[in-house]
Amino acid sequence: MASTPPAASSPRTRLLREPQRAVYDRDQVYRILDEAFLCHVGFTVDGQPFVIPTSFGRADDLLYIHGSAASRMLRHLDQGIPVCVEVTILDGLVMARSIFNHSMNYRSVVLLGTATMVTDPGEKLEALRLLSEHIMPGRWDDVRSPNEKEMKATSVFRLPITEFSAKVSSGPPEDNEEDYSFPCWAGVVPIHEIAAAPTTDPRTPVVTDPPNYATHYKRGKRAEQ
């Protein structure tokens, strides 16, 4: 049974179709966000919808996104337009006995709100660190920090995580009762993101070995710590 939506959410984020898959628990939503690589930011400009993929980072109840200061998305977000941010993690392909009941196992999150540009230099640098650590924990401390020119060329926005919902689908196929005797294989093909061995840039000094966080890379690490 679906949990009761929190007061911070709204009818706009309440699941109407398959409400038994709804998740309104903030901790579960954060676990999905912390494991996902990319988000998609949806917004409308002059009646034209746009959906832009980008990286992100989270600090408590704030989501940070960034990009070139010249990008169309960030130029319009600075005008205070509403946005919809979505992430999805694919966990498996669900093979049913009828083609109609084929599905996927997944975890997804939808956030609604208005993003605000980060102007404080300290918060902006910390947000960029969060973005880096979200993708590759430990990398920020090993490399050169952004210089003044790079900071000016980059815009960072924060989105309060207040209006949200998640949807989670898991488990075996759900077939019509009369189809369970149909003579074909049915089940789930699990999908996992697995990092291969890192390849070294040819211009890296030969004495430099890949760091542990690259050779043992794993998603969801933040949630497990």
GUKEZA-999468 format. One record per residue: residue in one letter; x, y, z of N, C-alpha, C in turn. Coordinates in Angstrom, 1 decimal, always signed. Layout:
BEGIN
> rest; n.X; n.Y; n.Z; ca.X; ca.Y; ca.Z; c.X; c.Y; c.Z
> a; X; Y; Z; X; Y; Z; X; Y; Z $
...
END
This chain:
BEGIN
> rest; n.X; n.Y; n.Z; ca.X; ca.Y; ca.Z; c.X; c.Y; c.Z
> m; +0.9; -1.2; +0.0; +0.0; +0.0; +0.0; +0.9; +1.2; +0.0 $
> a; +0.5; +2.2; -0.8; +1.3; +3.4; -0.9; +1.3; +4.2; +0.4 $
> s; +2.4; +4.9; +0.8; +2.4; +5.7; +2.0; +1.7; +6.9; +1.8 $
> t; +1.3; +7.6; +2.9; +0.6; +8.9; +2.8; +1.5; +10.0; +2.4 $
> p; +1.1; +10.8; +1.4; +2.0; +11.8; +0.9; +2.2; +12.8; +2.0 $
> p; +3.5; +13.3; +2.1; +3.8; +14.3; +3.2; +3.2; +15.7; +2.8 $
> a; +3.1; +16.5; +3.9; +2.4; +17.8; +3.7; +3.2; +18.7; +2.7 $
> a; +4.5; +18.4; +2.6; +5.3; +19.2; +1.7; +5.1; +18.9; +0.2 $
> s; +4.5; +17.8; -0.1; +4.1; +17.4; -1.5; +2.8; +18.1; -1.8 $
> s; +2.3; +17.8; -3.0; +1.1; +18.4; -3.5; +0.3; +17.5; -4.4 $
> p; -0.9; +17.8; -4.7; -1.6; +16.9; -5.7; -0.9; +16.8; -7.0 $
> r; -0.1; +17.7; -7.3; +0.7; +17.7; -8.6; +1.6; +16.5; -8.7 $
> t; +2.2; +16.1; -7.5; +3.1; +15.0; -7.5; +2.5; +13.7; -7.0 $
> r; +1.3; +13.7; -6.7; +0.6; +12.5; -6.2; +0.4; +11.5; -7.4 $
> l; +0.8; +10.3; -7.2; +0.6; +9.3; -8.3; -0.9; +8.9; -8.3 $
> l; -1.5; +9.0; -9.5; -2.8; +8.6; -9.8; -2.9; +7.2; -10.4 $
> r; -2.0; +6.9; -11.3; -1.9; +5.6; -12.0; -1.0; +4.7; -11.2 $
> e; -1.4; +3.5; -10.9; -0.6; +2.6; -10.1; -0.1; +3.2; -8.8 $
> p; -1.0; +3.8; -8.0; -0.6; +4.4; -6.8; +0.1; +3.5; -5.8 $
> q; -0.1; +2.2; -5.9; +0.6; +1.3; -5.0; +2.1; +1.3; -5.2 $
> r; +2.6; +1.9; -6.3; +4.0; +2.0; -6.5; +4.6; +3.3; -6.0 $
> a; +3.8; +4.1; -5.5; +4.2; +5.5; -5.1; +5.1; +5.4; -3.8 $
> v; +6.1; +6.3; -3.7; +6.9; +6.4; -2.6; +7.0; +7.9; -2.2 $
> y; +6.6; +8.3; -1.0; +6.6; +9.7; -0.6; +7.6; +9.9; +0.6 $
> d; +8.3; +8.8; +0.9; +9.2; +8.9; +2.0; +10.5; +9.6; +1.6 $
> r; +10.9; +10.7; +2.3; +12.0; +11.5; +1.9; +13.3; +10.7; +1.9 $
> d; +13.5; +9.8; +2.9; +14.8; +9.1; +2.9; +14.9; +8.2; +1.7 $
> q; +13.8; +7.5; +1.3; +13.9; +6.7; +0.1; +14.1; +7.5; -1.2 $
> v; +13.5; +8.6; -1.2; +13.7; +9.5; -2.4; +15.2; +9.9; -2.5 $
> y; +15.8; +10.2; -1.3; +17.2; +10.6; -1.3; +18.1; +9.5; -1.7 $
> r; +17.8; +8.3; -1.4; +18.6; +7.1; -1.8; +18.6; +7.0; -3.3 $
> i; +17.4; +7.2; -3.9; +17.4; +7.1; -5.4; +18.2; +8.2; -6.0 $
> l; +18.0; +9.5; -5.5; +18.7; +10.6; -6.0; +20.3; +10.4; -5.9 $
> d; +20.7; +9.8; -4.8; +22.1; +9.7; -4.6; +22.7; +8.6; -5.4 $
> e; +21.9; +7.7; -5.9; +22.4; +6.6; -6.8; +22.4; +7.0; -8.2 $
> a; +21.5; +7.8; -8.6; +21.3; +8.1; -10.0; +22.4; +9.0; -10.5 $
> f; +22.8; +8.8; -11.8; +23.9; +9.6; -12.4; +23.4; +11.0; -12.9 $
> l; +22.3; +11.0; -13.7; +21.9; +12.2; -14.4; +20.4; +12.5; -14.0 $
> c; +20.1; +13.8; -14.1; +18.7; +14.2; -14.0; +18.3; +14.8; -15.3 $
> h; +17.0; +14.9; -15.6; +16.5; +15.6; -16.7; +15.7; +16.8; -16.2 $
> v; +16.0; +18.0; -16.7; +15.4; +19.2; -16.3; +14.4; +19.6; -17.3 $
> g; +13.1; +19.7; -17.0; +12.1; +20.1; -17.9; +11.6; +21.5; -17.6 $
> f; +11.5; +22.4; -18.6; +11.0; +23.7; -18.5; +10.4; +24.2; -19.8 $
> t; +9.6; +25.2; -19.7; +8.9; +25.8; -20.9; +9.3; +27.2; -21.2 $
> v; +9.7; +27.5; -22.4; +10.0; +28.9; -22.8; +9.2; +29.3; -24.0 $
> d; +8.4; +30.3; -23.8; +7.5; +30.8; -24.9; +6.6; +29.7; -25.5 $
> g; +6.1; +28.8; -24.6; +5.2; +27.8; -25.0; +5.9; +26.5; -25.6 $
> q; +7.2; +26.5; -25.7; +8.0; +25.4; -26.2; +8.6; +24.6; -25.0 $
> p; +8.2; +23.4; -24.8; +8.9; +22.6; -23.7; +10.3; +22.1; -24.1 $
> f; +11.2; +22.1; -23.1; +12.5; +21.6; -23.3; +12.8; +20.6; -22.2 $
> v; +13.6; +19.6; -22.5; +14.1; +18.7; -21.4; +15.6; +18.5; -21.7 $
> i; +16.3; +18.9; -20.6; +17.8; +18.9; -20.8; +18.4; +17.9; -19.7 $
> p; +19.3; +17.0; -20.2; +20.0; +16.1; -19.2; +21.2; +16.8; -18.6 $
> t; +21.4; +16.6; -17.3; +22.6; +17.3; -16.7; +22.9; +16.5; -15.4 $
> s; +24.1; +16.7; -14.9; +24.5; +16.2; -13.7; +24.0; +17.0; -12.5 $
> f; +24.0; +16.4; -11.3; +23.5; +17.1; -10.2; +24.2; +16.6; -8.9 $
> g; +23.9; +17.3; -7.8; +24.4; +16.9; -6.5; +23.4; +17.3; -5.5 $
> r; +23.4; +16.7; -4.3; +22.4; +17.0; -3.3; +23.2; +17.3; -2.0 $
> a; +22.6; +18.3; -1.3; +23.0; +18.6; +0.1; +21.8; +18.7; +0.9 $
> d; +21.5; +17.7; +1.8; +20.3; +17.7; +2.6; +19.1; +17.9; +1.7 $
> d; +18.3; +19.0; +1.9; +17.1; +19.2; +1.2; +17.2; +20.1; +0.0 $
> l; +18.4; +20.2; -0.5; +18.7; +21.0; -1.7; +19.3; +20.2; -2.8 $
> l; +18.8; +20.4; -4.0; +19.4; +19.8; -5.2; +20.1; +20.9; -6.0 $
> y; +21.4; +20.6; -6.4; +22.1; +21.6; -7.2; +22.3; +21.0; -8.6 $
> i; +22.2; +21.9; -9.6; +22.5; +21.6; -11.0; +23.4; +22.7; -11.5 $
> h; +24.2; +22.4; -12.5; +25.1; +23.4; -13.1; +25.2; +23.2; -14.6 $
> g; +25.9; +24.2; -15.2; +26.2; +24.2; -16.6; +26.8; +25.4; -17.0 $
> s; +27.0; +25.6; -18.3; +27.6; +26.8; -18.9; +26.7; +28.0; -18.6 $
> a; +27.3; +29.1; -18.2; +26.5; +30.3; -18.0; +25.8; +30.7; -19.3 $
> a; +26.3; +30.3; -20.5; +25.7; +30.6; -21.7; +24.6; +29.7; -22.2 $
> s; +24.3; +28.6; -21.4; +23.3; +27.6; -21.9; +21.9; +28.2; -21.8 $
> r; +21.1; +27.7; -22.8; +19.7; +28.2; -22.8; +19.0; +27.8; -21.5 $
> m; +19.2; +26.6; -21.0; +18.5; +26.2; -19.8; +18.8; +27.1; -18.6 $
> l; +20.1; +27.4; -18.4; +20.4; +28.2; -17.2; +20.0; +29.6; -17.4 $
> r; +20.1; +30.1; -18.6; +19.7; +31.5; -18.8; +18.2; +31.7; -18.4 $
> h; +17.4; +30.7; -18.8; +15.9; +30.8; -18.5; +15.6; +30.5; -17.0 $
> l; +16.4; +29.6; -16.5; +16.1; +29.3; -15.0; +16.3; +30.5; -14.2 $
> d; +17.3; +31.3; -14.6; +17.6; +32.6; -13.9; +16.4; +33.5; -13.8 $
> q; +15.4; +33.3; -14.7; +14.2; +34.1; -14.7; +13.1; +33.6; -13.8 $
> g; +13.4; +32.6; -13.0; +12.5; +32.1; -12.0; +11.3; +31.3; -12.6 $
> i; +11.6; +30.6; -13.7; +10.5; +29.8; -14.3; +10.4; +28.4; -13.5 $
> p; +9.2; +27.9; -13.5; +9.0; +26.6; -12.9; +9.8; +25.5; -13.6 $
> v; +10.3; +24.5; -12.9; +11.0; +23.4; -13.5; +10.4; +22.1; -13.0 $
> c; +10.7; +21.0; -13.7; +10.4; +19.6; -13.3; +11.7; +18.9; -13.5 $
> v; +12.2; +18.3; -12.4; +13.4; +17.5; -12.5; +13.1; +16.0; -12.2 $
> e; +13.6; +15.2; -13.1; +13.3; +13.7; -13.0; +14.6; +12.9; -13.1 $
> v; +14.7; +11.8; -12.3; +15.7; +10.8; -12.5; +15.1; +9.5; -12.5 $
> t; +15.8; +8.5; -13.2; +15.3; +7.1; -13.3; +16.5; +6.2; -13.2 $
> i; +16.4; +5.1; -12.4; +17.3; +4.1; -12.4; +16.6; +2.8; -12.9 $
> l; +17.2; +2.2; -14.0; +16.6; +1.0; -14.5; +17.2; -0.2; -13.8 $
> d; +16.3; -1.1; -13.2; +16.8; -2.2; -12.5; +16.6; -3.5; -13.2 $
> g; +15.7; -3.6; -14.2; +15.5; -4.9; -14.8; +14.4; -4.8; -15.9 $
> l; +14.5; -5.8; -16.8; +13.5; -5.9; -17.9; +12.6; -7.1; -17.5 $
> v; +11.3; -6.8; -17.4; +10.3; -7.8; -16.9; +9.6; -8.4; -18.1 $
> m; +9.9; -9.7; -18.3; +9.4; -10.5; -19.4; +8.2; -11.3; -19.0 $
> a; +7.0; -10.9; -19.5; +5.8; -11.6; -19.1; +5.4; -12.6; -20.2 $
> r; +4.3; -13.3; -19.9; +3.8; -14.3; -20.9; +3.0; -13.7; -22.0 $
> s; +2.5; -12.5; -21.8; +1.9; -11.7; -22.9; +2.7; -10.5; -23.2 $
> i; +2.7; -10.1; -24.4; +3.5; -8.9; -24.7; +2.9; -7.6; -24.1 $
> f; +1.7; -7.6; -23.8; +1.0; -6.5; -23.2; +1.5; -6.3; -21.8 $
> n; +1.9; -7.3; -21.1; +2.3; -7.2; -19.7; +3.8; -7.1; -19.5 $
> h; +4.6; -7.0; -20.6; +6.0; -6.8; -20.4; +6.2; -5.4; -19.8 $
> s; +7.2; -5.3; -19.0; +7.4; -4.1; -18.2; +8.9; -3.9; -17.9 $
> m; +9.2; -3.0; -17.0; +10.5; -2.8; -16.4; +10.4; -2.6; -14.9 $
> n; +11.5; -3.0; -14.3; +11.7; -2.7; -12.9; +12.5; -1.4; -12.8 $
> y; +12.1; -0.4; -12.0; +12.8; +0.8; -12.0; +12.5; +1.6; -10.7 $
> r; +13.3; +2.6; -10.5; +13.1; +3.6; -9.4; +13.2; +5.0; -10.0 $
> s; +12.2; +5.8; -9.8; +12.2; +7.1; -10.4; +11.8; +8.2; -9.3 $
> v; +12.2; +9.4; -9.6; +11.8; +10.5; -8.7; +11.5; +11.7; -9.6 $
> v; +10.4; +12.4; -9.2; +10.0; +13.7; -9.9; +10.0; +14.8; -8.8 $
> l; +10.7; +15.9; -9.1; +10.7; +17.1; -8.3; +10.1; +18.2; -9.0 $
> l; +9.3; +19.0; -8.3; +8.8; +20.3; -8.9; +9.2; +21.5; -8.1 $
> g; +9.4; +22.6; -8.7; +9.8; +23.8; -8.0; +10.3; +24.9; -8.9 $
> t; +11.0; +25.8; -8.2; +11.6; +26.9; -8.9; +13.1; +27.0; -8.5 $
> a; +14.0; +26.9; -9.4; +15.4; +26.9; -9.1; +15.9; +28.4; -8.9 $
> t; +16.9; +28.6; -8.1; +17.4; +29.9; -7.8; +18.9; +29.8; -8.0 $
> m; +19.5; +30.9; -8.7; +20.9; +30.9; -9.0; +21.7; +31.1; -7.7 $
> v; +22.8; +30.4; -7.6; +23.7; +30.5; -6.4; +24.6; +31.6; -6.7 $
> t; +24.6; +32.6; -5.9; +25.5; +33.8; -6.1; +26.6; +33.9; -5.1 $
> d; +26.5; +33.3; -4.0; +27.5; +33.3; -2.9; +28.7; +32.4; -3.4 $
> p; +29.9; +33.0; -3.5; +31.0; +32.2; -4.0; +31.3; +30.9; -3.2 $
> g; +31.2; +31.0; -1.9; +31.4; +29.8; -1.1; +30.5; +28.7; -1.3 $
> e; +29.2; +29.1; -1.4; +28.1; +28.1; -1.7; +28.3; +27.5; -3.1 $
> k; +28.7; +28.4; -4.0; +28.8; +27.9; -5.4; +30.0; +26.9; -5.5 $
> l; +31.1; +27.2; -4.8; +32.2; +26.2; -4.9; +31.8; +24.9; -4.2 $
> e; +31.1; +25.0; -3.1; +30.7; +23.8; -2.4; +29.7; +23.0; -3.2 $
> a; +28.9; +23.7; -3.9; +27.9; +23.0; -4.8; +28.7; +22.2; -5.9 $
> l; +29.7; +22.9; -6.5; +30.5; +22.2; -7.5; +31.2; +21.0; -7.0 $
> r; +31.7; +21.1; -5.7; +32.3; +19.9; -5.1; +31.3; +18.8; -4.9 $
> l; +30.1; +19.1; -4.5; +29.0; +18.1; -4.3; +28.7; +17.5; -5.7 $
> l; +28.7; +18.2; -6.7; +28.4; +17.7; -8.1; +29.5; +16.7; -8.4 $
> s; +30.8; +17.1; -8.2; +31.9; +16.2; -8.5; +31.8; +14.9; -7.6 $
> e; +31.6; +15.1; -6.3; +31.6; +13.9; -5.4; +30.4; +13.0; -5.7 $
> h; +29.3; +13.5; -6.3; +28.2; +12.7; -6.6; +28.5; +11.7; -7.7 $
> i; +29.4; +12.2; -8.6; +29.8; +11.3; -9.8; +30.9; +10.4; -9.4 $
> m; +32.0; +11.0; -8.8; +33.2; +10.2; -8.4; +33.7; +10.6; -7.0 $
> p; +33.2; +10.0; -6.0; +33.6; +10.3; -4.6; +35.1; +10.2; -4.5 $
> g; +35.7; +11.3; -3.9; +37.1; +11.3; -3.7; +37.9; +12.1; -4.7 $
> r; +37.3; +12.3; -5.9; +38.1; +12.9; -7.0; +38.4; +14.4; -6.7 $
> w; +37.5; +15.1; -6.1; +37.7; +16.6; -5.9; +39.0; +16.9; -5.2 $
> d; +39.4; +16.1; -4.2; +40.6; +16.4; -3.5; +41.9; +16.1; -4.3 $
> d; +41.8; +15.4; -5.3; +43.0; +15.0; -6.1; +43.3; +15.9; -7.3 $
> v; +42.4; +16.7; -7.6; +42.6; +17.5; -8.9; +42.6; +19.0; -8.6 $
> r; +42.9; +19.8; -9.6; +42.9; +21.3; -9.5; +41.5; +21.8; -9.3 $
> s; +41.4; +22.7; -8.4; +40.1; +23.4; -8.2; +39.8; +24.3; -9.3 $
> p; +38.5; +24.7; -9.6; +38.2; +25.6; -10.7; +38.8; +27.0; -10.4 $
> n; +39.3; +27.6; -11.4; +39.9; +29.0; -11.3; +38.8; +30.0; -11.5 $
> e; +39.2; +31.3; -11.3; +38.2; +32.4; -11.4; +37.5; +32.4; -12.7 $
> k; +38.2; +32.2; -13.8; +37.6; +32.2; -15.1; +36.6; +31.1; -15.3 $
> e; +36.9; +29.9; -14.8; +36.0; +28.8; -14.9; +34.8; +29.0; -14.0 $
> m; +35.0; +29.6; -12.9; +33.8; +29.8; -12.0; +32.9; +30.8; -12.7 $
> k; +33.4; +31.9; -13.3; +32.5; +32.8; -14.0; +31.8; +32.2; -15.2 $
> a; +32.4; +31.2; -15.8; +31.8; +30.6; -17.0; +30.7; +29.5; -16.6 $
> t; +30.6; +29.3; -15.3; +29.7; +28.2; -14.8; +28.6; +28.8; -13.9 $
> s; +27.4; +28.4; -14.2; +26.2; +28.8; -13.4; +25.8; +27.6; -12.5 $
> v; +25.4; +27.9; -11.3; +24.9; +26.8; -10.4; +23.5; +27.3; -9.9 $
> f; +22.6; +26.4; -9.9; +21.3; +26.6; -9.4; +20.9; +25.6; -8.3 $
> r; +20.2; +26.1; -7.3; +19.7; +25.2; -6.2; +18.1; +25.1; -6.4 $
> l; +17.7; +23.9; -6.1; +16.2; +23.6; -6.1; +15.9; +23.0; -4.8 $
> p; +15.0; +23.6; -4.0; +14.6; +23.0; -2.7; +13.8; +21.7; -3.0 $
> i; +14.1; +20.7; -2.3; +13.4; +19.4; -2.5; +12.2; +19.4; -1.5 $
> t; +11.1; +20.0; -2.0; +9.9; +20.1; -1.2; +8.7; +19.5; -1.8 $
> e; +8.6; +19.5; -3.1; +7.4; +19.0; -3.8; +7.9; +17.8; -4.7 $
> f; +7.7; +16.6; -4.2; +8.3; +15.4; -4.9; +7.4; +14.2; -4.7 $
> s; +7.8; +13.2; -5.5; +7.3; +11.8; -5.3; +8.2; +10.9; -6.0 $
> a; +8.2; +9.6; -5.6; +9.0; +8.6; -6.3; +8.0; +7.5; -6.7 $
> k; +8.5; +6.7; -7.7; +7.7; +5.6; -8.2; +8.7; +4.4; -8.3 $
> v; +8.3; +3.3; -7.7; +9.2; +2.1; -7.7; +8.4; +0.9; -8.2 $
> s; +9.0; +0.2; -9.2; +8.4; -1.0; -9.7; +9.5; -2.1; -9.5 $
> s; +9.1; -3.2; -8.9; +10.0; -4.3; -8.7; +9.2; -5.6; -8.7 $
> g; +10.0; -6.7; -8.8; +9.3; -8.0; -8.7; +9.1; -8.7; -10.1 $
> p; +8.5; -9.9; -10.1; +8.3; -10.7; -11.3; +7.2; -10.2; -12.1 $
> p; +6.9; -10.8; -13.3; +5.8; -10.3; -14.2; +4.5; -10.5; -13.5 $
> e; +3.6; -9.7; -13.8; +2.2; -9.8; -13.4; +1.3; -10.1; -14.6 $
> d; +1.0; -11.4; -14.8; +0.3; -11.8; -16.0; -1.2; -12.0; -15.7 $
> n; -2.0; -12.0; -16.7; -3.4; -12.4; -16.6; -3.4; -13.9; -16.1 $
> e; -4.4; -14.2; -15.3; -4.4; -15.6; -14.7; -4.4; -16.6; -15.8 $
> e; -5.1; -16.4; -16.9; -5.3; -17.4; -17.9; -4.0; -17.6; -18.7 $
> d; -3.0; -16.6; -18.6; -1.8; -16.7; -19.3; -0.7; -17.5; -18.6 $
> y; -0.9; -17.8; -17.3; +0.2; -18.4; -16.6; +0.6; -19.8; -17.1 $
> s; -0.3; -20.4; -17.8; -0.1; -21.8; -18.4; +0.5; -21.7; -19.8 $
> f; +0.7; -20.4; -20.3; +1.2; -20.3; -21.7; +2.7; -20.8; -21.7 $
> p; +3.0; -21.6; -22.7; +4.3; -22.3; -22.7; +5.5; -21.5; -23.2 $
> c; +5.9; -20.5; -22.4; +7.1; -19.7; -22.7; +7.8; -19.3; -21.5 $
> w; +9.1; -18.9; -21.6; +9.8; -18.5; -20.4; +9.3; -17.1; -20.0 $
> a; +9.2; -16.9; -18.7; +8.9; -15.5; -18.2; +9.8; -15.3; -17.0 $
> g; +10.1; -14.0; -16.7; +11.0; -13.7; -15.6; +11.5; -12.3; -15.8 $
> v; +12.6; -12.0; -15.1; +13.2; -10.7; -15.1; +14.7; -10.8; -15.5 $
> v; +15.1; -9.9; -16.4; +16.5; -9.8; -16.8; +17.0; -8.6; -16.0 $
> p; +17.8; -8.8; -14.9; +18.4; -7.7; -14.1; +19.3; -6.8; -14.9 $
> i; +19.3; -5.5; -14.7; +20.1; -4.6; -15.3; +21.0; -3.9; -14.2 $
> h; +22.3; -4.0; -14.3; +23.2; -3.3; -13.3; +24.2; -2.4; -14.0 $
> e; +24.5; -1.3; -13.4; +25.6; -0.4; -13.9; +26.9; -0.9; -13.3 $
> i; +27.8; -1.4; -14.1; +29.0; -2.0; -13.5; +30.2; -1.3; -14.2 $
> a; +31.1; -0.7; -13.5; +32.2; +0.0; -14.1; +33.3; -1.0; -14.5 $
> a; +33.8; -0.8; -15.6; +35.0; -1.6; -16.1; +36.3; -1.1; -15.5 $
> a; +37.4; -1.7; -15.8; +38.7; -1.3; -15.4; +39.0; +0.1; -16.0 $
> p; +39.5; +1.0; -15.3; +39.8; +2.4; -15.9; +40.9; +2.3; -16.9 $
> t; +40.8; +3.1; -17.9; +41.9; +3.3; -18.9; +42.6; +4.6; -18.7 $
> t; +43.9; +4.5; -18.7; +44.8; +5.7; -18.3; +45.0; +6.6; -19.5 $
> d; +44.9; +7.9; -19.3; +45.2; +8.9; -20.3; +46.7; +8.7; -20.7 $
> p; +47.0; +8.6; -22.0; +48.4; +8.4; -22.4; +49.4; +9.5; -21.9 $
> r; +48.9; +10.7; -21.6; +49.8; +11.7; -21.1; +50.0; +11.7; -19.6 $
> t; +49.4; +10.7; -18.9; +49.6; +10.6; -17.5; +51.0; +10.0; -17.2 $
> p; +51.7; +10.5; -16.2; +53.0; +9.9; -15.9; +52.9; +8.4; -15.6 $
> v; +53.8; +7.6; -16.2; +53.7; +6.1; -16.1; +53.7; +5.6; -14.6 $
> v; +54.3; +6.5; -13.7; +54.4; +6.0; -12.3; +53.0; +6.2; -11.6 $
> t; +52.1; +6.9; -12.2; +50.8; +7.2; -11.6; +49.8; +6.1; -11.8 $
> d; +49.4; +5.4; -10.8; +48.4; +4.4; -10.9; +47.0; +4.9; -10.7 $
> p; +46.0; +4.3; -11.3; +44.6; +4.8; -11.1; +44.3; +4.7; -9.6 $
> p; +43.6; +5.7; -9.1; +43.2; +5.7; -7.6; +42.2; +4.7; -7.3 $
> n; +42.2; +4.3; -6.0; +41.3; +3.3; -5.6; +39.8; +3.6; -6.0 $
> y; +39.4; +4.8; -5.9; +38.0; +5.2; -6.2; +37.7; +4.9; -7.7 $
> a; +38.7; +4.9; -8.6; +38.5; +4.6; -10.0; +38.5; +3.1; -10.2 $
> t; +39.4; +2.4; -9.6; +39.5; +0.9; -9.8; +38.4; +0.1; -9.1 $
> h; +37.8; +0.7; -8.1; +36.7; +0.0; -7.4; +35.5; +0.9; -7.4 $
> y; +35.2; +1.5; -8.5; +34.0; +2.4; -8.6; +32.7; +1.6; -8.4 $
> k; +31.8; +2.2; -7.7; +30.5; +1.6; -7.4; +29.5; +2.7; -7.2 $
> r; +28.3; +2.5; -7.8; +27.2; +3.5; -7.6; +26.5; +3.2; -6.3 $
> g; +25.9; +4.2; -5.7; +25.2; +4.0; -4.5; +26.1; +4.1; -3.3 $
> k; +27.3; +4.4; -3.5; +28.3; +4.4; -2.4; +27.9; +5.4; -1.3 $
> r; +27.4; +6.6; -1.7; +27.1; +7.6; -0.7; +26.0; +7.1; +0.2 $
> a; +25.0; +6.4; -0.3; +23.9; +5.9; +0.5; +24.4; +4.8; +1.4 $
> e; +25.5; +4.1; +1.1; +26.0; +2.9; +1.9; +26.9; +3.4; +3.0 $
> q; +27.4; +4.6; +2.9; +28.4; +5.0; +3.9; +27.7; +5.4; +5.2 $
END
